[in-house]
Amino acid sequence: MSFEVYDYRKDIRNLLVTPQIRARFIRIEVGDLSGGNQKGLGHSHDLGHEIFLVLQGKAEFEIEGEIQVLEPGQMCVALADQTHTVRNVGDDPVIIYLSVTPHIQPTHTGWVDKDTKAPVHFSSSTAWDIPNDRTTPLEELIKNQKQAAETLMAVVESAYQVQCKQLPLLTGNDKEAALEARDAIWNSIYPMFQQMYELADSWNSLTYRTADTSF
C-alpha cells in the first residue's frame, strides 16, 4: 500500500478497509441522525470497538443510553456490543473520523428494541466503497475460506503444543529460561493471529459476494 494522505474536507468516504480495521471520514448534515433510525435504537458491532474523533461541528453521541455532546478535538469510544448513534446538534455539518477494529462481516448489528437484535444483515463491498468482485468464481472463494480455516487449525494446534511446553518455565527460578520461553510462545502465537486475519479476509470476500445482487 502506498503512502497516502487523506483530507477530511474532501475525502468523505471509507479510507482503509481491511480485516484489522475500517477507517473513514463521515459527514452528518444539520439535524441528521447517523447509526440508527431513531434515538435510543442504534447499532452495535459484535466484535469491534469504534473510535470517533470529531473534526468539525457539534455531535451528540448516544452510547448505551448515555448521551454526551462532543466538539472538534474531542473523542469517544463505543466498545463491542455497545449500541450507539450520532446526531448533528449544531448549526454546521459535522465531520467525524471513525474507525472500527476489527472489520469482520457482518460488522453491524441492528436492534429491534433494546433487548432484541435484528436479523443478521450482510453488506456488499460497495457499502464500504470497495468495488464488487464479480469475476472471482464463487467456488474459488469457498475454497479460499476452507483453506484459511484449515491452516488456522494447524497453527492453533502448533501454538498450543508450544505453550504446553513453555508455559511451565515461566514459574521457574531461571529468569533467562523464562524469558526465552515467553519469546518462544510469542513466536508461535504470532502466526496464529496472522492466520486469523487471513481467515477474516477470505470470510469478508465470500460474504461480500453473498450480499451482492448478483448472488
N, C-alpha and C positions, 0 to 999 in steps of 0.2 A: 504494500500500500504506500503510495507516495505521500509526502508531507503536504497536507492541505490545510489551509487557513479558512475558517468559517466566520461569517459576519452575521450577527443576529438581526441586523437591519435589512438584510436581503435574502438570507438563506433560511427561510421559514419552511423547514422540511426535516425529514429524518436524515441525519448526517452520517451515522455509523450504525449498522445493524449486523451484529454477529451473535452467536450463542452467548458470548460473555456479556454483551451489553447492547442496549439500544439507546442511542442518544439523539436528541433533536432540539430544535427551537420550535416553539409553538406560539401562535398569536391568537389572542382571545379578544373579540370585539366588546365594546362597552355594553354591559348588561348581560352578556352571554355566559352560559354555564358550560363547562367542559368536564367530561368524565362521567356524565350521567344525564338522565332526562329530568331530574328534579333534585332539589336539595335533600340530603339525607339518604339518597339512594344512588350511590355512585358505583364504582367498580373497584376491584382489588386485583392483586397479582398473586397467584398461588405460590410461586417460587421467588419472585423478585421484590427487592426493595427499590423504591423510586425516590430519587432526589430531585427537588425542584429549586431552582435559583431564579428569583425574579430579576429581570434586567430592565424592565420598563413598566410603568403603570402601577396600579394598586389591585392586588389579587386577594380574594377571600378563599382560604383553604378550609375545607371541612374534612377532617381525618378522624375516622371512628367516632363521629358525632361531636368532636371538639372543633371549634372554629377560631381561626386566627387570620388577621389581615396582614399581608406582607407587602413591603415596598422594595424598590430597587436596592440590590445588595444583600437582601435577606434570603435565607434558605430554609427549607423544611424537608422532612422525610416522611414518606408513608412506607411502613415496613410491610413485608409479605403478609397477605391476608387482611390488611387494614383497608377498609373501604374509604374512598376519597373522591372529592370533586374540587374543581376550581372555578370561581366566578369572578368576573371583572366587576369591581365595585367602584372604579374610578371614572374619570372623565376622558381618559385616553385609552387606546388599545394596550392590552397587556402583552408583553413578550416574556416568555419563560424559557430557560434552558432546563431540560429534564433528561434524566437517564434512568433506565430500568435494568437491573442486573440480577440474574441473567435474563436473556431473552429467549425463552423456550415456549413454543406453541403449546396451548392456545394463548398464553400470556395474560389475557384479560378475562376476569370472571365478573359477570354481571350479577345483579341481585334483584329478585322479585320483591322481597321485603328484607328487613334487617336480619332475618333468621333463615332465609331461603335463597340458595344460589339459583341463578337462571341456568337453563341448559347450556352445556358446553358449546362454545362457538369458536370455530377456527377461521382464521382470516387468510386470504390470498396474499401473496407477497406484495401486491400493489398497495396494500394498506400501509406498508412500511416504505413506500417509494422504491421498491425493487421490481424491475420488470418481470412479468410472468415468464417462467420457463416452460414452454410447451413443446420443446424439442427433445429433451431427455426422456427416453421411454419410461413408462411407469414401472416396468419390470426392473429396470436398472436402479431406480430409486428404492424399490423394495429390496433389491439385492444389497445395495449400499447400507440400508438400515440393518439388515440381518447381519452383515459382515461387521459393522460397527459394534453391534451388541455382542457378537461372539468374541471379538477382540477385547472388549471391555471385560467380559467374563474371565478371560485368560489373565489379563493384567491385575484384576482384583484378586484372583487366586494367588498369583505370584506375590503381590504385596502382602497378602495375609500370611503367607509362609515366611516371608522375611520378618514380619512383625512378631510372629510366634517365636522366632529365633532371637531377635534382637531386643525386644522389649524387656525381658528379664535382666539384661545387662544394665539397664538404667538405674536399677536399685542396688547395684553392687558398690564396692568401695573403690573400684578402679575408675576414676573420672575420665581418663583418656579413652578407656574402652566404652564408657557410657556415651561419650560424645561421638565416637566412631559409630556406635550403634544408632544413635539419633540420625547421623548423616546417611547411614545405610537405609534406614526407614524412609527418609525423605526421598532418596533416590528410587525407592520402589513405589511410593505413592504419587510422585510427580507424574510419571507416565499414566497412572490411573486417572488422575484429574484431567490430563490432556485428552485421554480417550473418552472421558465423559462428555467433553465438549465436542469431540468428533461425533459421538452418538447424537448429541443435541443438534448438531449441524445437519446430519442426514435426516433426522426427525423433522426439523423445520422444513427442509426441502420437500420431503414426502407430503407433509400436511399442507404446505402451500399448494401443492398440486391438487390435493383432495378438496381444497376450498375454492379452486378455480372454477369458473363457469363451464370450462371445457370438460370437467371430470364427469 
